Amino acid sequence: SFFNEAFTTGDCPDGTVDCAGDDDDHTEPIDAAPAMTLDKTGSLAVGADGVATPDDVITYTFTVENTGNVTLSGVDLTDAYLDSVGDLTDVAGNGVDVLAPGDIETATGTYAIDQADIDNGSFFNEAFTTGDCPDGTVDCAGDDDDHTEPIDAAPAMTLDKTGSLAVG
């Protein structure tokens, strides 16, 4: 809410200073509208051989934006399948877990694929972000985003055949 108070005074015709006056106040309610978005992208680096093999790495970029009208604190970004997720950047300088309205912060994470992912032809996972409101409401805003990283199959096999002629 926003509180404002105004005062007025006036002098009387007989010269009396501030002989009349009034004041009035008003409180304008401002509704809190907490909101945030999460955008997750990923890219698989297949290495020098150009073929997906176990331990090749998918690098993810997470972009979190406060799209509401209140500052969020305790901002948390989780992705259970990733080997690691870095801290959100602190572009605004107000803390890595604080997002003021309009703030946009990013983080990165990695996942090393395994043979099951290659056999499946893709890797799917989902990330979540939450934040707390100034009034103390925990997880009052949040979002999730998923990403499926395609993993191209490269089936190949070789056959070496040797023989010898037995003369006789």
SULZI-V489436 format. One record per residue. N is the residue number from 0. D_LAST is the distance of its C-alpha to the last C-alpha in whole Angstrom. Layout:
# SULZI-V489436
n = <N;N>
d_last = <D_LAST;D_LAST>
This chain:
# SULZI-V489436
n = <0;1;2;3;4;5;6;7;8;9;10;11;12;13;14;15;16;17;18;19;20;21;22;23;24;25;26;27;28;29;30;31;32;33;34;35;36;37;38;39;40;41;42;43;44;45;46;47;48;49;50;51;52;53;54;55;56;57;58;59;60;61;62;63;64;65;66;67;68;69;70;71;72;73;74;75;76;77;78;79;80;81;82;83;84;85;86;87;88;89;90;91;92;93;94;95;96;97;98;99;100;101;102;103;104;105;106;107;108;109;110;111;112;113;114;115;116;117;118;119;120;121;122;123;124;125;126;127;128;129;130;131;132;133;134;135;136;137;138;139;140;141;142;143;144;145;146;147;148;149;150;151;152;153;154;155;156;157;158;159;160;161;162;163;164;165;166;167>
d_last = <106;108;111;114;118;120;124;127;130;133;137;140;143;145;143;141;138;135;137;135;131;128;125;122;118;115;112;109;106;103;100;97;94;91;87;84;81;77;75;71;68;65;62;58;57;53;52;50;47;49;48;50;49;50;53;54;58;60;64;67;70;73;76;79;83;86;87;90;94;94;92;89;89;86;83;80;77;74;70;69;65;65;64;67;70;73;76;78;79;83;84;88;88;90;87;83;84;87;87;90;91;89;87;83;80;77;74;70;68;64;61;58;55;53;50;52;54;51;49;53;53;57;59;63;65;69;72;76;79;82;85;89;92;95;97;95;93;89;86;89;86;83;80;76;73;69;66;63;60;57;54;52;48;45;42;39;35;32;29;26;22;19;16;13;9;6;4;0>
